[in-house]
């Protein structure tokens, strides 16, 4: 088993926290909404948590899902300010560096590690 790189651990933890905080932040929005109105918001937040958990477990597909997740945010930020889009693009680049470095490749190729 390959040891999990600290950068992967930090990114996975960040995804889990971002998803959980996002759900908590929008919780009051969910209470008064019609069913399905905030489904997209909830799905995106849950997806972040799923990515983080499975990155910690060394699942290679989770890094591709995490890349798609942040690329989706780059696309969404196109409809907001240029600064927001640039920031998300930088975050996308950071995700790519962290998830596709040689140490991360070894970790994901080896099936991950059992330690969390």
N, C-alpha and C positions, 0 to 999 in steps of 0.2 A: 504494500500500500504506500502510496506517495503522501507525503505530508502536505496538508493544505497550506498554500501561500497565505500569509497574513493579509495581503491585499484582497484576495478573494473573500476571506472571512469578513473583512471590514465592509466590502461592497455588499455582500450578502446581508450582513447585519443592517446596513443602511437601507436596503430594500425592504427588509422586514419592518423596520421602524417607520419608514416613510409610508408604507401601506397601512400600518396600524394607526399611525397619527392621522393619515388622510381619512380613514374610516371614522375615527373619533371626531375629527373636525367636522365632517359632513353628517354626523349622526342626527343632529337636530333637523337637518334638511330632509332626512329620510322619514322622520316621524310624521310630518304633515303632508308628505307627497303621495301622489297616486302610485299604485304598484307599477313598477317598471320605469317610473320617471327618472329615478336616480340609479337605475340598473347599470348604466355605462360607467358612472363614477365608481360605484361599488366594485364592478368587475375589474376596472383598472387598478384599484387599490388592492384587491385580492390577488390579482396577477402579480403585483410586486412582492407580496408575501410568499406566494408560491415559488417565484423565481429565487428569492432569498433562501428559502428552506431547502430547495433542491440544489442550489449552488453549494450550500454547506454539505450536502450529501454526495457531492461530486458527480452529479448527473450532467453530462455534456449538453443535452438538449436545453437545460436551464440557462446556459449562457447565451444560446441563440434566442431564447425567449426573452431574456433580459435585454439583449440588443434590440429586439423588435419593440419591446416595451419603451425603451428610451427613444428609439427612432420615431415611434408614434407620437411621443411628446414633442420631438422636433417638428414633426408635421403639424401638430396642433398649434404650436407656438407661431407658425407661419401666419395665423390669423390674429395674432396679438402683436406685440412690439418687436422690432428688429433686435433689440437688446435681449429679450426673452428667447428669441430664436437662436441667437448667437450663444447664449449661455447653455441652452439645451444641446447645441451642437458640440460645445466644449465637453459637456458631461458625456455625450455619446462617444467622443474620442477617448475620454478617460475610461469608460466602460470597456471599449475595444482594447486599450492597452492592458488593463488589468486582466481581462478575461482571456486574452489570446497571447500573452507572453509565454515564453518557453516553460517557465515553472507552472503556469496555469495549464498549459497543454499537457504536461506530464501528469498533473493532478487529475484532470478530467479523463485522460486516456487510461489511467490506472484504476478507474472506478471509484476514486475518492478515498476517504478515510472514515473510520467509524467514530473518531473523536469529534465532539462538537464543543 
